[in-house]
Amino acid sequence: MKILPVLGSHEGVQDYWEGMMACPGVVVDHEKPDYVVVLGGDGTFLGAERMYYKMGVPFVGVGFGRVNFLLNRSAGSPQAFVQALQQPEAWRRFPFHGIAATVTTDRGEQKGVGFNDVYIKALHPTHIVRLTVETNEHAHLDVAGDGIIVATPQGSTAYNRNAGGTILPLSSALWCVTGICTQQRLHEVIAHQTITITIHSDDAAVVADNDTIVGARRVVLSPSKYQGTILLGVNENFEQRRYAA
C-alpha cells in the first residue's frame, strides 16, 4: 500500500505514524500514492488538500486535533487503520470541489483556491465594504457590511456557520453565500456556478482559505476543475457530527 503522509504536530501523531510504517506492505510514495493519509487536525487536513488536491488521490485522516470534523475519530490502532484501508467497503466517499478565485487587483490578476471558503472583508476593522454580486439568482445584488462569505460544504461549518449561514451536506454540489453583518440579511444556498463580485471599496481583501489578496477590485468565483475525495469510515456518524460542529 502506497501512502503519502501529511503529519501534524499534535501529540501522538508520530507514534501512530511509526505504528503504521511497521505494518507489512506500507510504503511512502510521493508520486503515485494510493492514499493521502493525514494525521492531525482539521487545519492539517485543509493544508493537505491545498497541497495535493490535483493528484486525484483519496484523502483519509485520523483525528488528533480538537474538532476533527473532516477526519476519522474512531480509526482505532495503526494496525486496524491500515487493515481498513485495504477494505473499500469500510469507507464512505465524499467528493469535494474547491472554489477557484480569479481576483483583479490594482496590480493585475491573481488566483487562489478555497476548500473551506472565499470571503471578502475590509482591511480596516472599522470600515465596511460595498459590493455588487452577480449570480444565476441575482443579476445585480448590492451588498454593504463587514463582508461576504462563499463557503463549500466542508467549510459551511466554519466561518460561514459563525456568521449564521446554512450547514450543507458534505456530498452536495452547493455553496453558501452569507453576508457578514450586512445591512440586508444575506443567507443563501446556491448550486455550483460562476459568481462575479465587483468591489466598490478601496481597502478590500479577498481571503481564499489562508491566502490573502489585497487591493481587490473584482472577483470571479467558479468551481475548481479538480475534484477530490474524502474517506470517512462507515461507522463514523458524520451527519450527527455536522450538526454538532
N, C-alpha and C positions, 0 to 999 in steps of 0.2 A: 504494500500500500504506500503510495507516494503522497507525502504531506508537505505543504508549505506552511510553516508555523508562524504565527504572529503572537508574541508573548508580551503581556502587560507586566507591570512591576508589582502587581498585587502579591500579598503573602500567599504562599502555597503554589504559585504558578510554576516555579522552576522545578519543584519536587514532582508535580503532576506531569510535567513535560518529560522529565527523566524517566518516570514510570512508563510513559507511552513509548519512548525510544527503546526501552528494554523489551518491548513486545516483539515477537518474531514477525518479520516481514515489513516492519515500519521503517521507511527511509525518507530522508528530507530531499525534496526536489523543488527547486525554484523555477523550473522551466515548464514542466508538464505535470503538475501535481493532480492527484485525484480529488483532493480537498484543500481548501484554505482553512486551517484549524486555528481558531482564535481562543486563547486562554487569557481571560482578563475581564474587563467590564465593558459597558456599552460604548465608552469612549474608545477603547481599544478596538472594538468591533467596527465602529464607524471609520476609524483610521484605516483598518484593513480593507474595508470596502473601497475607500477612496484610492488606495494604493493598487489594488488588484482586480477591480471590477471588470476590466477589459479582458481578463483571461477567460471568462466564461466558465469558471470553476465554482462549484457549490461552496458556500461559506457555512461552517458549523462551529459553534462556540461552546465553551464550558465557562459558566459564570463564576468569577471570583470578585466581582465588584459589589456595589451596594444595591443596585436595582436589577441588573442582568436582564433587561427587557428583551433583548434580541438573542440571548444566549441560553443554553440549556442549564437548568437549575438542578436537574436530577440525573446527571450523566453517570454518576457512580464512580468507581475506581478507574484509574487509567486503563487497566486491562479490560474492564467492562465496556468502556467507551470505545476502545479500539475494536473490540469484538462487534459492537453495534454498528460501527462504520462499515463493516463487511456485510451488513444485512439491510438492503434497500427498504424492506418493509418496515423497518424500525423508525422511519423518518417521514415527516410531513414536509413537503416542499412548498416554499413561499417565494414566488417571483418578486423582484423589485426593480424599479427603474429609478434613476436619478433625474433631477431637474437640471437640464442644461441651460446655463445663463450666458447670454451674449450682452455685454454691457458697453454702451457707448459712453465714453468719458471725455473730459476736456483734452486728454492726451491720446485719444484714439480708442480702439476697441479692445476689450479684454474679455476673457472667457473663464467660466467657472462651472462647477457642478455641485449640487447639493443632494445628498442622500437623505438627510433629515428635512431640510428646508432651505429656502432662499428668502431673505427678508430685507426690507429697505427701512432705514431709520435715519434721522438727522444725527450728524456727528456731535452737535452741541446738545447737551441734555435738556436745555430749556426751550429748544426750538421745535417746531412742528414741520412736517413735510407735507407738500401738496403734490398730488399725483393724479394722473388720468390713466385709468385701467381699461384695456380693451380685451374682452373675452368673447366666446361664442354667445354668452348670455347677455353681455353688456357691450354695446358698441362704443359707449363713452360714459364711463363711471368716474366721477370726481371724488377723490378721497383726500381728507385732511385730518391729520392727527399725529400720533407718535410714529406710525409706520404701518406696514402691511407685511403679512407672512404668507408665503405659499409653501405648504407642507405636504410631504409624501405620507403614505400610510404609516411607515415606520417612524416618521418624525411627528406624526399627529399627536403623540402622547407627550411631546417635549414642550418647546416654546409655544406652539400652537395651542395646546391644552391649557397652559397657564394664561393665555390671552382669551380663553373662552371658546376656542374652536372645537369642532367636532372631532371625535376619535374615530378613525377609519379602520376597517378590516385590513389586515396586513396584505391579503391577497388581492385587494381591489385595485382597479385601474382608475383611481380617483385621487384628487388633490383637495386640500383645504385652502380656501382663500379667507384670511382672517385679518381684520383690522386691529391695530394696537392702539387702544384708547382713541378711536376715530370719532369725529363729530357725528357721523351717521353710522349706525351699527352695521358691521360687515362680518358675517359668519356664513360662508357659503361652501358647498361641496360641488366640485365640477369634475367632469371627465378629463383625462389627459388631452391636452390641446396646446396651441400656441397662445401665449399671453403677452401682450405688449403693454409696457408701463412707461409713460412719459413723466419725467420728474421735473417739477417746476421750481423746486427749491435749490439753493446754491450749495448747501453743505450736506447733501445726502450721501449715504454709504450703502452699498449693496453687500450683504454677507451671505455667502454660499457655504454652509457648514462653518469651517474655520477660516475661510478665505475672505478678506475684506477688500472691497474695491471702492475707492473714494472718488469724488468728483463725478458721480454718475449723472447722466442726463436722460438716458433711455435704456430700458432693459427688455429683452425678448427672452421669454422662458418657453421651453419646449421639452418633451420627453427625451431623455438621453437615448441614443441609438443602441446603447448596450443594456442588456438585461442580465441581472444576476439572480442567484437563488440562495435563499436562506433555508437551512435544515433545522427543524425542531423535532424532537422526539415525539412519537405518537402518544406518549404518556404525559407530555407537558401540557398543562391546561392553559393554553395560550389565550383563549378568549377571556377567561377569568382574569388573567394577568393584565390583559389590555385595558380592562375597565378599572382595575385597581391601581394602574400606573400613576 
